Amino acid sequence: MRDAILTPDEPVRSQIELTSINTIRTLAMDAVQAANSGHPGTPMAMAPVAYCLWQQFLRFDPQDPVWPNRDRFVLSIGHASMLLYALLHLTEVRAVSKDYETLGEPSVPLDALKAFRQLDGRCPGHPEYRWTSGVETTTGPLGQGVATSVGMAIAQQWLRARYNRPGFELFDFNVYALCGDGCMMEGISGEAASLAGHLRLANLCWIYDNNHITIEGNTALAFTEDVATRFIGYGWNVTRVGDANDLDMLARAFRTFQSTNDRPTLIIVDSHIGYGAPHKQDTSGAHGEPLGEEEIRLAKRSYGWPEDKTFYVPDGVYDHFRQGIGKRGKQLRDAWFERIEAYRKQYPELAGELFRMQHRDLPEGWDRDLPDFPADPKGMATRESSGRVLNAAANNIPWLIGGSADLAPSAKTRLTFNGAGDFSADYRAGRNFHFGIREHAMGAVLNGMSLVKVRPFGSGFFIFADYLRGSLRLSALMQIPVIYIFTHDSIGVGEDGPTHQPVEQLAHMRATPGLVVIRPCDANEVREAWKVILQLHHEPAVLVLTRQAVPTIDRSRYAPASGLARGAYILADPPDAGPEVILIGTGSEVSICLEAFERLTGEGVRVRVVSMPSWELFDDQDSDYRDSVLPPHVKARVSVEQASDFGWTRYTGTDGCHIGIESFGASAPIKQLLKKFGFTADHIVAAAKNQIARQESRA
């Protein structure tokens, strides 16, 4: 078996391969040492694997790292970030993110490697999408990367089915994800692998660094399963490379993947952490420890490297990558753009769709069929009205696609118009996706789909949002417009009880930076919510909906629902003078606030009702608007929401009253629950009067 690492006197071609691989290793060692922080072991061990993939197989143009049909490389073992940064540097990837980089300059110059893990550097501790061109997704928590790669592979299959035409193979890219023992242990990887096998995603390849080491020691402490058999059970093709340094066997494994057309592939690669640093191959250097200057000198000596040089790139290495991935990638990229130009002439409508999709724009007239809902005291559940609006919008936005974690009939997220269909292993053009009871994987898959620029949505019960918090957080961190639809939003779930009644979830969502949370009060606010959500470019959105029916508010009597776009608006006001008390409600509680308004107004109390479906949208307004809705001089305020009151003091003041939930709810019919927890007009009226009296006593 050929040893591509330890034999310094191989033929010229092998010598440049050896030199290139060892350059990746030494750059990783030096960067971690300079930062006095990081993980050098895995980049050293996996350098031959990454080299082989990038230099021989990856269809990727370093000069245009975002061309749509590029292969995707996902570093799921994000702690090994220096492996990716070294590759981005040596292949001379160019910057394309105008918000964070200087366009056209190297995405990762040598100075960026020297500033590894430092403030505002291009090389943060874990790869971050948008921050560094060439990074396809943000990977931090283990397992997220591989699960996200499933979404990328799904999106390719959908794009291929919709847009490829005879003679125009626009989308045929592959998705590679490098993962480790930690990824395999995390439950999300099992969810995602099961779904990928079920869908027979032959364009997906996971490379498993089987090194038997985690932070606590050997994986035998907690992980002894047969991974190969597990993945065969999932329906994957499994192949093995017994030595991470064997470039011939690695190449053979990648060719096996590329010739497999009926299932995803797992390549199990046996390695040793810190391989090539023979004095320190165990857990040290694997998880957060620099090797130390003496160990680095010994490693460099074993490579035949100048021991006193740091961040050293030998002559010929840059050119070697230019002649490999650089030349191949540019040819593939240029050929693709020639193909798309011809495609545009023959299929102008489809080409127009692709252009809009890639720029996250919407088709003209996308909102022309959105329904209006007449006033109705009985009304409908907001999940029901959302389903109608979603179908109207999706019928005009071909790339608005998604599904549910086995709850579409209840969440009302099934697309029912002609031609919608179900995405499956046998039919790739379907727009309804069945993620199964896999909330966490669903969130990561949605991220992967969004990163390929389709517009995905996923749905479930609000209480189960807890199961996908990690993925949802990354949606916000990456600034990608994933749509999350959560129904069964409160104690309105009734007899299902505390295990299914979300209480703290709204506070969790609102605390997430960059996430837009909207809880509409009726069918027409739902319509306006969708109008806002579909025009977002960089923010994921959470739409929180009721199971129970809520009145459709008479907008001829109260303010129009278009006020939702500003996050909060005056729904009802005193007829002749300013308010002396403000009632602030969201969702199903707004109609109860209106009941209280009518009663208080009849008693001569001057009341304002504010519908506040979105804190984030309201906070984005200028201070004049915010003060016009919530005048600072009106101190008597009552918030009404079937959830934890955490955070409401920012709108009610410290003296305000909060009608919320302080427990985990209860199992009972909804009318009993509303009375028990104070969500009645009687209770709101009493709270409003008490607020007025308190403020008058202080005057």
C-alpha positions as CSV (number, residue, x, y, z in Angstrom):
1,M,0.0,0.0,0.0
2,R,1.4,3.3,-1.1
3,D,2.3,5.7,1.8
4,A,1.8,9.3,0.6
5,I,3.1,10.8,3.8
6,L,6.2,9.3,5.1
7,T,8.2,8.6,1.9
8,P,10.0,11.8,0.9
9,D,11.7,10.4,-2.2
10,E,8.7,9.5,-4.3
11,P,8.4,10.6,-8.0
12,V,7.9,14.3,-8.7
13,R,4.1,14.0,-9.0
14,S,3.9,12.2,-5.7
15,Q,6.4,14.6,-4.1
16,I,4.2,17.7,-4.9
17,E,1.2,15.8,-3.5
18,L,3.2,15.0,-0.4
19,T,4.4,18.6,-0.1
20,S,0.8,20.0,-0.6
21,I,-0.6,17.7,2.0
22,N,2.1,18.6,4.5
23,T,1.5,22.3,3.8
24,I,-2.1,21.9,4.9
25,R,-0.8,20.2,8.0
26,T,1.8,22.7,8.9
27,L,-0.5,25.7,8.3
28,A,-3.0,24.1,10.7
29,M,-0.3,23.5,13.3
30,D,1.1,27.0,13.0
31,A,-2.3,28.7,13.1
32,V,-3.4,26.9,16.2
33,Q,-0.1,27.5,17.9
34,A,-0.3,31.2,17.1
35,A,-3.8,31.5,18.4
36,N,-2.9,29.3,21.4
37,S,-6.4,27.8,20.8
38,G,-7.9,25.3,18.4
39,H,-7.8,21.8,17.1
40,P,-4.7,20.8,15.0
41,G,-5.1,17.0,15.3
42,T,-8.0,16.4,12.9
43,P,-6.7,18.7,10.2
44,M,-3.4,16.9,10.3
45,A,-5.0,13.5,10.1
46,M,-7.6,14.4,7.4
47,A,-5.3,16.5,5.2
48,P,-4.8,13.7,2.7
49,V,-8.5,13.0,2.5
50,A,-9.4,16.7,1.9
51,Y,-6.5,17.1,-0.5
52,C,-7.6,14.1,-2.6
53,L,-11.2,15.2,-2.7
54,W,-10.5,18.9,-3.6
55,Q,-7.6,18.3,-6.0
56,Q,-9.0,15.4,-7.9
57,F,-12.8,15.3,-7.6
58,L,-14.5,18.4,-6.2
59,R,-16.1,20.5,-9.0
60,F,-15.5,23.9,-7.5
61,D,-14.1,27.1,-9.0
62,P,-12.0,29.0,-6.5
63,Q,-12.4,32.2,-8.6
64,D,-16.2,31.9,-8.4
65,P,-17.1,30.0,-5.2
66,V,-20.8,30.6,-5.5
67,W,-21.6,29.4,-9.1
68,P,-24.8,27.4,-8.7
69,N,-23.8,24.0,-10.0
70,R,-20.6,23.7,-7.9
71,D,-20.1,20.7,-5.7
72,R,-20.6,21.4,-2.0
73,F,-18.1,20.6,0.6
74,V,-19.4,20.7,4.2
75,L,-17.0,20.4,7.2
76,S,-19.3,18.9,9.7
77,I,-16.4,18.5,12.1
78,G,-16.3,22.3,12.5
79,H,-13.7,22.3,15.2
80,A,-11.3,21.1,12.4
81,S,-11.8,24.5,10.7
82,M,-8.1,25.0,9.9
83,L,-8.4,22.1,7.5
84,L,-10.9,24.1,5.5
85,Y,-9.2,27.5,5.9
86,A,-5.9,26.0,4.7
87,L,-7.7,24.6,1.6
88,L,-9.4,28.0,0.9
89,H,-6.0,29.7,1.2
90,L,-4.0,27.3,-1.0
91,T,-6.6,27.1,-3.7
92,E,-6.8,30.9,-3.7
93,V,-10.6,31.2,-3.3
94,R,-11.8,34.7,-4.1
95,A,-14.1,36.8,-1.8
96,V,-17.6,37.3,-3.0
97,S,-19.4,38.4,0.2
98,K,-19.7,42.2,-0.2
99,D,-21.0,42.6,3.3
100,Y,-18.0,41.1,5.0
101,E,-15.2,41.0,2.6
102,T,-13.4,43.0,-0.1
103,L,-14.6,41.6,-3.4
104,G,-12.1,39.9,-5.6
105,E,-9.4,39.6,-2.9
106,P,-8.4,36.3,-1.4
107,S,-11.1,35.0,0.9
108,V,-8.4,33.6,3.2
109,P,-5.1,35.4,2.7
110,L,-2.0,34.2,4.7
111,D,-2.5,37.0,7.2
112,A,-6.0,35.6,7.9
113,L,-4.5,32.3,8.8
114,K,-2.1,34.1,11.2
115,A,-5.2,35.7,12.8
116,F,-7.0,32.4,13.3
117,R,-9.6,32.7,16.0
118,Q,-9.0,36.4,16.5
119,L,-11.5,39.2,16.7
120,D,-13.0,40.1,13.3
121,G,-10.7,37.7,11.5
122,R,-11.7,35.8,8.4
123,C,-11.0,32.5,10.2
124,P,-13.2,32.1,13.2
125,G,-13.0,29.1,15.4
126,H,-15.8,27.2,13.5
127,P,-16.6,27.9,9.9
128,E,-19.2,30.6,9.3
129,Y,-21.4,31.0,6.2
130,R,-21.4,34.5,4.7
131,W,-18.4,35.5,6.8
132,T,-15.8,33.6,4.7
133,S,-16.4,32.9,1.0
134,G,-15.9,29.2,0.3
135,V,-17.6,28.2,3.5
136,E,-20.9,26.5,2.4
137,T,-22.6,26.4,5.8
138,T,-22.0,27.3,9.4
139,T,-21.0,24.2,11.4
140,G,-20.6,24.3,15.1
141,P,-22.6,21.7,17.0
142,L,-21.6,18.3,15.8
143,G,-24.0,16.6,13.4
144,Q,-25.4,19.8,12.1
145,G,-23.2,19.8,9.0
146,V,-24.1,16.3,7.8
147,A,-27.8,17.0,8.4
148,T,-27.5,20.2,6.5
149,S,-25.8,18.4,3.6
150,V,-28.9,16.3,3.2
151,G,-30.9,19.4,2.6
152,M,-28.4,20.5,-0.1
153,A,-28.7,17.1,-1.8
154,I,-32.5,17.3,-1.7
155,A,-32.5,20.8,-3.2
156,Q,-30.2,19.6,-6.0
157,Q,-32.6,16.8,-6.8
158,W,-35.5,19.2,-6.9
159,L,-33.7,21.7,-9.0
160,R,-32.7,19.0,-11.4
161,A,-36.2,17.7,-11.8
162,R,-37.7,21.1,-12.4
163,Y,-35.1,22.9,-14.5
164,N,-33.0,20.3,-16.4
165,R,-34.0,19.7,-20.0
166,P,-32.6,17.5,-22.7
167,G,-29.2,18.8,-23.6
168,F,-29.2,21.1,-20.6
169,E,-27.9,19.4,-17.5
170,L,-28.0,22.5,-15.3
171,F,-27.9,20.8,-11.9
172,D,-25.9,17.7,-11.3
173,F,-23.7,18.7,-8.4
174,N,-22.6,16.4,-5.6
175,V,-22.6,17.1,-1.9
176,Y,-19.7,16.0,0.3
177,A,-19.6,16.2,4.1
178,L,-16.6,15.4,6.3
179,C,-17.8,14.1,9.7
180,G,-16.4,12.4,12.8
181,D,-17.3,10.3,15.8
182,G,-19.1,13.1,17.4
183,C,-21.3,13.7,14.4
184,M,-22.1,10.0,14.4
185,M,-23.1,10.0,18.1
186,E,-25.4,13.0,17.8
187,G,-29.0,12.0,17.2
188,I,-29.5,14.5,14.4
189,S,-27.1,12.6,12.2
190,G,-29.2,9.4,12.6
191,E,-32.4,11.3,11.7
192,A,-30.8,12.9,8.7
193,A,-29.1,9.7,7.5
194,S,-32.4,7.8,7.8
195,L,-34.1,10.4,5.6
196,A,-31.3,10.5,3.1
197,G,-31.4,6.7,2.7
198,H,-35.1,6.7,2.4
199,L,-34.9,9.3,-0.4
200,R,-32.0,7.5,-2.1
201,L,-29.9,10.6,-2.4
202,A,-27.2,9.3,-4.7
203,N,-25.6,12.7,-4.9
204,L,-24.7,12.7,-1.2
205,C,-21.4,11.4,0.2
206,W,-20.4,11.5,3.9
207,I,-16.7,10.9,4.7
208,Y,-16.4,9.5,8.3
209,D,-13.1,10.2,10.0
210,N,-13.0,7.1,12.2
211,N,-10.3,8.0,14.7
212,H,-11.8,6.6,17.9
213,I,-11.1,9.8,19.9
214,T,-13.3,12.3,21.6
215,I,-12.6,14.9,24.3
216,E,-13.0,12.4,27.2
217,G,-10.8,9.8,25.5
218,N,-11.3,6.7,23.4
219,T,-14.7,6.4,21.9
220,A,-15.0,2.9,23.5
221,L,-16.0,4.8,26.6
222,A,-19.5,5.5,25.1
223,F,-19.6,4.4,21.4
224,T,-19.1,0.8,20.3
225,E,-21.8,0.4,17.6
226,D,-21.1,-1.0,14.1
227,V,-21.4,2.2,12.1
228,A,-21.1,0.4,8.7
229,T,-23.9,-2.0,9.5
230,R,-26.0,0.9,10.8
231,F,-25.7,2.8,7.5
232,I,-26.3,-0.3,5.5
233,G,-29.5,-0.6,7.4
234,Y,-30.4,3.0,6.5
235,G,-30.0,2.0,2.8
236,W,-26.6,3.6,2.2
237,N,-23.7,2.3,0.2
238,V,-20.8,1.9,2.5
239,T,-17.1,1.6,1.6
240,R,-14.0,1.8,3.7
241,V,-10.4,3.2,3.4
242,G,-8.2,1.5,6.0
243,D,-5.5,4.3,6.0
244,A,-6.3,8.0,5.7
245,N,-2.9,8.5,3.9
246,D,-3.6,6.1,1.1
247,L,-4.4,8.4,-1.8
248,D,-5.1,5.6,-4.3
249,M,-7.7,4.0,-2.0
250,L,-9.3,7.4,-1.3
251,A,-9.6,8.1,-5.0
252,R,-11.1,4.7,-5.5
253,A,-13.7,5.4,-2.8
254,F,-14.6,8.7,-4.3
255,R,-15.0,7.0,-7.7
256,T,-17.2,4.4,-6.1
257,F,-19.4,7.2,-4.8
258,Q,-19.6,8.8,-8.2
259,S,-20.6,5.6,-9.9
260,T,-23.3,4.8,-7.3
261,N,-26.7,6.0,-8.6
262,D,-29.3,4.6,-6.3
263,R,-28.3,5.5,-2.8
264,P,-26.1,7.8,-0.7
265,T,-22.5,6.8,0.1
266,L,-20.6,6.6,3.4
267,I,-16.8,6.4,3.2
268,I,-15.3,5.2,6.4
269,V,-11.7,6.4,6.7
270,D,-9.6,5.0,9.5
271,S,-7.1,7.6,10.9
272,H,-5.1,8.7,13.9
273,I,-5.6,12.1,15.4
274,G,-2.4,14.2,14.8
275,Y,-1.1,11.7,12.3
276,G,2.3,12.9,11.1
277,A,3.3,14.2,14.6
278,P,4.5,10.8,15.8
279,H,5.3,11.9,19.3
280,K,1.8,13.2,20.0
281,Q,-0.8,11.1,18.2
282,D,-3.4,10.7,21.0
283,T,-6.1,13.1,22.3
284,S,-3.7,16.0,22.8
285,G,-4.1,18.4,19.9
286,A,-7.4,16.8,19.1
287,H,-9.7,19.1,21.1
288,G,-8.5,22.5,21.8
289,E,-4.9,22.2,22.6
290,P,-2.0,23.5,20.4
291,L,0.8,20.9,19.9
292,G,3.5,23.1,21.5
293,E,6.6,24.5,19.8
294,E,8.7,21.4,20.5
295,E,6.2,19.0,19.1
296,I,5.7,21.2,16.0
297,R,9.5,21.1,15.4
298,L,9.5,17.4,15.6
299,A,6.6,17.1,13.3
300,K,8.2,19.4,10.7
301,R,11.4,17.6,11.0
302,S,9.6,14.3,10.1
303,Y,8.1,16.1,7.1
304,G,11.5,17.4,6.0
305,W,10.2,20.9,6.7
306,P,12.1,24.0,7.7
307,E,11.7,23.8,11.4
308,D,12.2,27.6,12.0
309,K,9.6,28.7,9.4
310,T,6.0,29.3,10.2
311,F,3.1,29.6,7.8
312,Y,5.4,28.4,5.1
313,V,4.1,27.5,1.7
314,P,6.8,25.9,-0.5
315,D,7.3,26.8,-4.1
316,G,5.0,25.0,-6.5
317,V,2.1,24.4,-4.0
318,Y,0.0,27.2,-5.2
319,D,0.6,26.4,-8.8
320,H,-0.2,22.7,-8.1
321,F,-3.6,23.6,-6.9
322,R,-4.1,26.1,-9.8
323,Q,-3.4,23.3,-12.3
324,G,-5.8,20.9,-10.4
325,I,-8.9,22.2,-8.8
326,G,-8.4,25.7,-10.2
327,K,-8.1,24.7,-13.8
328,R,-10.8,22.0,-13.6
329,G,-13.2,24.2,-11.7
330,K,-12.9,27.2,-14.0
331,Q,-13.5,25.0,-17.1
332,L,-16.6,23.5,-15.4
333,R,-17.9,26.9,-14.3
334,D,-17.4,28.5,-17.7
335,A,-19.1,25.7,-19.5
336,W,-22.0,25.9,-17.1
337,F,-22.5,29.6,-17.8
338,E,-22.3,29.0,-21.6
339,R,-25.0,26.4,-21.1
340,I,-27.2,28.7,-19.1
341,E,-26.9,31.3,-21.8
342,A,-28.2,28.9,-24.4
343,Y,-30.8,27.7,-22.0
344,R,-32.0,31.2,-21.5
345,K,-32.8,31.5,-25.2
346,Q,-34.6,28.3,-25.4
347,Y,-36.4,28.4,-22.0
348,P,-36.6,32.1,-21.0
349,E,-39.3,31.6,-18.4
350,L,-37.5,28.9,-16.5
351,A,-34.2,30.8,-16.8
352,G,-36.0,33.8,-15.3
353,E,-37.2,31.7,-12.4
354,L,-33.6,30.6,-11.7
355,F,-32.3,34.2,-11.8
356,R,-34.9,35.4,-9.3
357,M,-34.4,32.4,-7.1
358,Q,-30.6,32.8,-7.0
359,H,-31.1,36.5,-6.0
360,R,-33.9,35.7,-3.5
361,D,-36.4,37.8,-5.5
362,L,-40.0,37.0,-6.0
363,P,-42.0,36.7,-9.3
364,E,-44.0,39.6,-10.4
365,G,-47.6,39.3,-9.1
366,W,-46.6,36.7,-6.5
367,D,-49.2,38.2,-4.1
368,R,-52.1,38.8,-6.5
369,D,-54.1,35.8,-5.3
370,L,-53.7,36.1,-1.5
371,P,-57.1,35.8,0.0
372,D,-59.0,38.5,2.0
373,F,-61.1,37.2,4.8
374,P,-64.5,38.8,5.7
375,A,-65.4,39.7,9.3
376,D,-66.7,36.6,11.2
377,P,-67.3,36.4,14.9
378,K,-66.7,32.7,14.8
379,G,-63.7,33.0,12.5
380,M,-61.2,30.2,11.9
381,A,-58.0,28.9,13.4
382,T,-55.0,30.9,12.2
383,R,-53.4,27.6,11.1
384,E,-56.4,27.2,8.7
385,S,-56.1,30.7,7.2
386,S,-52.3,30.2,6.9
387,G,-52.8,27.1,4.9
388,R,-55.0,29.0,2.4
389,V,-52.5,31.9,2.1
390,L,-49.6,29.6,1.8
391,N,-51.2,27.7,-1.1
392,A,-52.1,30.9,-2.9
393,A,-48.5,32.2,-2.5
394,A,-46.8,28.9,-3.4
395,N,-48.9,28.6,-6.6
396,N,-47.2,31.8,-7.8
397,I,-43.7,31.1,-6.3
398,P,-42.6,27.8,-7.9
399,W,-39.5,27.5,-5.6
400,L,-41.6,27.9,-2.3
401,I,-41.4,24.3,-1.2
402,G,-41.6,22.4,2.1
403,G,-43.4,20.2,4.4
404,S,-43.8,19.0,8.0
405,A,-42.4,16.7,10.6
406,D,-45.4,14.3,10.0
407,L,-48.0,17.0,10.9
408,A,-49.0,18.6,7.6
409,P,-52.7,17.6,7.9
410,S,-52.9,19.3,11.3
411,A,-50.5,22.2,10.6
412,K,-52.3,22.9,7.3
413,T,-49.1,23.1,5.4
414,R,-49.8,20.7,2.6
415,L,-49.7,22.3,-0.9
416,T,-52.9,21.2,-2.6
417,F,-53.0,23.0,-5.9
418,N,-52.7,21.1,-9.2
419,G,-49.2,19.8,-9.8
420,A,-47.9,20.3,-6.3
421,G,-47.2,16.6,-5.7
422,D,-45.0,14.8,-3.2
423,F,-41.2,14.8,-3.3
424,S,-40.0,11.2,-3.0
425,A,-37.3,8.8,-4.2
426,D,-39.3,8.2,-7.3
427,Y,-40.6,11.7,-8.0
428,R,-38.2,14.6,-7.5
429,A,-40.4,17.4,-8.7
430,G,-42.9,17.3,-5.9
431,R,-43.2,20.3,-3.7
432,N,-44.6,18.6,-0.6
433,F,-41.8,17.1,1.6
434,H,-42.3,14.5,4.2
435,F,-39.6,14.9,6.8
436,G,-41.0,12.2,9.1
437,I,-41.0,12.6,12.9
438,R,-37.6,14.2,12.8
439,E,-37.9,17.8,13.9
440,H,-34.2,18.4,14.5
441,A,-33.1,17.0,11.1
442,M,-36.0,18.9,9.4
443,G,-34.5,22.2,10.7
444,A,-31.1,21.4,9.4
445,V,-32.4,20.0,6.1
446,L,-34.3,23.3,5.6
447,N,-31.1,25.2,6.2
448,G,-29.4,23.1,3.5
449,M,-32.2,23.7,1.1
450,S,-32.1,27.4,1.7
451,L,-28.4,27.5,1.2
452,V,-29.0,26.2,-2.3
453,K,-31.4,29.2,-2.7
454,V,-34.8,27.5,-2.9
455,R,-37.3,28.9,-0.4
456,P,-38.1,26.2,2.1
457,F,-40.7,26.0,4.9
458,G,-41.1,23.4,7.6
459,S,-43.9,22.9,10.1
460,G,-44.9,21.3,13.4
461,F,-46.4,21.9,16.7
462,F,-44.9,24.8,18.6
463,I,-44.0,22.7,21.6
464,F,-41.7,20.6,19.4
465,A,-39.8,23.6,18.3
466,D,-37.6,22.6,21.3
467,Y,-36.4,19.6,19.3
468,L,-35.0,21.8,16.5
469,R,-33.6,24.8,18.4
470,G,-30.1,24.0,17.4
471,S,-30.9,24.1,13.7
472,L,-33.2,27.1,14.0
473,R,-30.4,29.0,15.8
474,L,-28.1,28.4,12.9
475,S,-30.7,29.7,10.4
476,A,-30.5,33.0,12.3
477,L,-26.7,32.9,12.6
478,M,-26.4,32.3,8.9
479,Q,-29.0,34.9,8.0
480,I,-30.9,32.6,5.7
481,P,-34.7,33.1,5.1
482,V,-36.0,29.7,6.3
483,I,-39.7,29.7,7.2
484,Y,-40.8,27.9,10.3
485,I,-44.6,27.4,10.8
486,F,-45.6,26.4,14.3
487,T,-49.2,25.6,15.2
488,H,-50.9,24.6,18.5
489,D,-49.4,27.7,19.9
490,S,-50.8,27.9,23.5
491,I,-52.9,26.4,26.3
492,G,-55.5,26.4,23.5
493,V,-54.3,22.9,22.8
494,G,-56.6,22.0,25.8
495,E,-56.8,18.4,26.9
496,D,-53.4,17.5,25.5
497,G,-52.1,19.1,28.6
498,P,-48.7,20.6,29.7
499,T,-46.5,18.3,27.6
500,H,-48.1,19.8,24.5
501,Q,-48.8,23.4,25.7
502,P,-46.0,25.8,24.8
503,V,-45.3,28.3,27.5
504,E,-41.6,29.4,27.3
505,Q,-41.1,28.9,23.5
506,L,-42.1,32.4,22.5
507,A,-39.6,33.9,24.9
508,H,-36.9,31.5,23.5
509,M,-37.7,32.6,19.9
510,R,-37.8,36.3,20.7
511,A,-34.4,36.0,22.4
512,T,-32.8,34.7,19.3
513,P,-30.9,37.5,17.4
514,G,-32.0,37.9,13.8
515,L,-35.1,35.8,14.0
516,V,-38.5,37.3,13.1
517,V,-41.3,35.9,15.2
518,I,-44.9,36.7,14.2
519,R,-48.0,35.6,16.1
520,P,-51.0,36.9,14.1
521,C,-54.4,37.6,15.8
522,D,-56.7,36.6,12.9
523,A,-56.9,35.5,9.3
524,N,-56.1,38.9,7.8
525,E,-53.1,39.3,10.0
526,V,-52.0,35.9,8.8
527,R,-52.2,37.1,5.2
528,E,-50.1,40.2,6.1
529,A,-47.6,38.0,8.0
530,W,-47.0,35.9,4.9
531,K,-46.5,39.1,2.9
532,V,-43.8,40.2,5.3
533,I,-42.2,36.8,5.6
534,L,-41.9,36.1,1.9
535,Q,-40.1,39.4,1.3
536,L,-37.4,38.7,3.8
537,H,-33.9,38.1,2.4
538,H,-31.6,37.4,5.3
539,E,-33.9,36.6,8.2
540,P,-35.5,33.3,9.1
541,A,-39.1,33.7,10.3
542,V,-41.3,31.9,12.8
543,L,-45.0,32.0,12.2
544,V,-46.9,31.0,15.4
545,L,-50.5,29.9,14.8
546,T,-53.5,28.7,16.7
547,R,-55.3,25.3,16.6
548,Q,-58.6,26.8,17.9
549,A,-60.8,29.2,15.9
550,V,-60.4,32.9,16.5
551,P,-62.7,35.7,15.3
552,T,-61.9,37.4,12.0
553,I,-61.9,41.0,13.2
554,D,-64.2,43.5,11.5
555,R,-61.7,45.8,9.8
556,S,-64.3,48.3,8.9
557,R,-64.7,49.0,12.6
558,Y,-61.1,48.4,13.7
559,A,-57.8,49.2,12.0
560,P,-56.6,47.4,8.9
561,A,-54.4,44.3,9.3
562,S,-51.7,45.9,7.2
563,G,-50.4,47.4,10.4
564,L,-48.8,44.0,11.1
565,A,-45.9,45.0,8.8
566,R,-44.8,47.4,11.5
567,G,-44.9,44.8,14.2
568,A,-47.5,46.6,16.4
569,Y,-50.3,49.0,15.5
570,I,-53.3,50.7,17.1
571,L,-56.2,48.4,16.6
572,A,-58.8,50.3,18.6
573,D,-58.7,53.7,20.2
574,P,-61.0,56.1,22.3
575,P,-63.2,58.1,20.0
576,D,-62.6,61.6,21.4
577,A,-59.4,61.7,23.5
578,G,-56.2,60.0,24.2
579,P,-56.1,56.7,26.1
580,E,-55.7,56.3,29.8
581,V,-54.9,52.6,29.6
582,I,-53.3,50.4,26.8
583,L,-54.1,46.8,26.3
584,I,-51.4,44.9,24.3
585,G,-52.3,41.5,22.9
586,T,-50.9,39.0,20.5
587,G,-52.5,36.1,18.7
588,S,-55.7,34.7,20.0
589,E,-55.7,37.0,22.9
590,V,-56.3,40.1,20.8
591,S,-60.0,39.3,20.3
592,I,-60.4,39.1,24.1
593,C,-58.7,42.5,24.4
594,L,-61.3,43.8,22.0
595,E,-64.1,42.4,24.2
596,A,-62.6,44.2,27.2
597,F,-62.2,47.4,25.1
598,E,-66.0,47.4,24.2
599,R,-66.9,46.9,27.9
600,L,-64.5,49.5,29.2
601,T,-65.5,52.0,26.5
602,G,-69.2,51.5,27.5
603,E,-68.2,52.4,31.0
604,G,-66.5,55.6,29.9
605,V,-62.9,54.3,30.2
606,R,-60.6,55.6,27.5
607,V,-58.8,52.4,26.2
608,R,-56.4,51.7,23.4
609,V,-55.9,48.2,22.1
610,V,-52.6,47.4,20.4
611,S,-52.1,44.3,18.4
612,M,-48.4,43.4,18.7
613,P,-47.8,40.3,16.5
614,S,-44.0,40.8,16.2
615,W,-41.7,42.4,18.7
616,E,-38.8,42.3,16.2
617,L,-40.7,44.2,13.5
618,F,-41.9,46.8,16.0
619,D,-38.4,47.3,17.4
620,D,-37.2,48.0,13.9
621,Q,-39.5,51.0,13.6
622,D,-38.3,54.5,14.4
623,S,-38.9,55.9,17.9
624,D,-41.6,58.3,16.7
625,Y,-43.7,55.5,15.4
626,R,-43.1,53.4,18.5
627,D,-44.0,56.3,20.8
628,S,-47.2,56.9,18.7
629,V,-48.3,53.4,19.4
630,L,-47.2,53.2,23.0
631,P,-47.0,56.8,24.3
632,P,-44.5,57.1,27.1
633,H,-46.8,59.2,29.2
634,V,-49.4,56.4,29.3
635,K,-48.1,54.2,32.1
636,A,-51.2,52.1,32.7
637,R,-50.6,49.1,30.5
638,V,-51.7,45.5,30.4
639,S,-50.1,42.8,28.2
640,V,-52.2,39.7,27.4
641,E,-50.5,36.6,26.0
642,Q,-50.9,32.8,26.6
643,A,-47.2,32.3,27.3
644,S,-44.5,33.3,29.8
645,D,-44.5,37.0,30.4
646,F,-40.7,37.1,30.3
647,G,-39.6,40.2,28.4
648,W,-42.9,42.0,28.4
649,T,-41.7,44.8,30.7
650,R,-39.9,46.4,27.8
651,Y,-43.4,47.3,26.5
652,T,-45.5,47.6,29.6
653,G,-42.9,49.2,31.9
654,T,-42.0,47.7,35.3
655,D,-45.3,48.8,36.7
656,G,-47.4,47.2,34.0
657,C,-49.6,44.2,34.4
658,H,-48.9,40.9,32.6
659,I,-51.6,38.4,32.0
660,G,-49.6,35.3,31.1
661,I,-48.7,31.8,32.1
662,E,-46.5,31.1,35.1
663,S,-46.8,27.3,35.1
664,F,-46.8,24.7,32.4
665,G,-50.5,24.9,31.8
666,A,-53.0,22.1,32.5
667,S,-55.0,19.4,30.9
668,A,-58.7,20.5,30.5
669,P,-61.1,21.8,27.8
670,I,-60.0,25.2,26.5
671,K,-62.9,27.2,28.1
672,Q,-61.9,26.0,31.5
673,L,-58.2,26.8,30.9
674,L,-59.0,30.3,29.7
675,K,-60.9,31.0,32.9
676,K,-58.3,29.3,35.2
677,F,-55.4,31.3,33.8
678,G,-57.3,34.7,33.5
679,F,-57.7,35.0,29.7
680,T,-61.1,36.4,29.9
681,A,-62.6,39.8,29.3
682,D,-63.6,40.1,33.0
683,H,-60.0,39.6,34.1
684,I,-58.7,42.1,31.5
685,V,-61.2,44.7,32.5
686,A,-60.3,44.3,36.2
687,A,-56.6,44.5,35.4
688,A,-57.1,47.7,33.3
689,K,-59.1,49.4,36.0
690,N,-56.4,48.5,38.6
691,Q,-53.7,49.9,36.4
692,I,-55.5,53.2,36.0
693,A,-56.1,53.4,39.8
694,R,-52.5,52.7,40.5
695,Q,-51.3,55.4,38.2
696,E,-53.8,57.9,39.5
697,S,-52.7,57.2,43.1
698,R,-49.1,58.1,42.1
699,A,-50.1,61.3,40.3
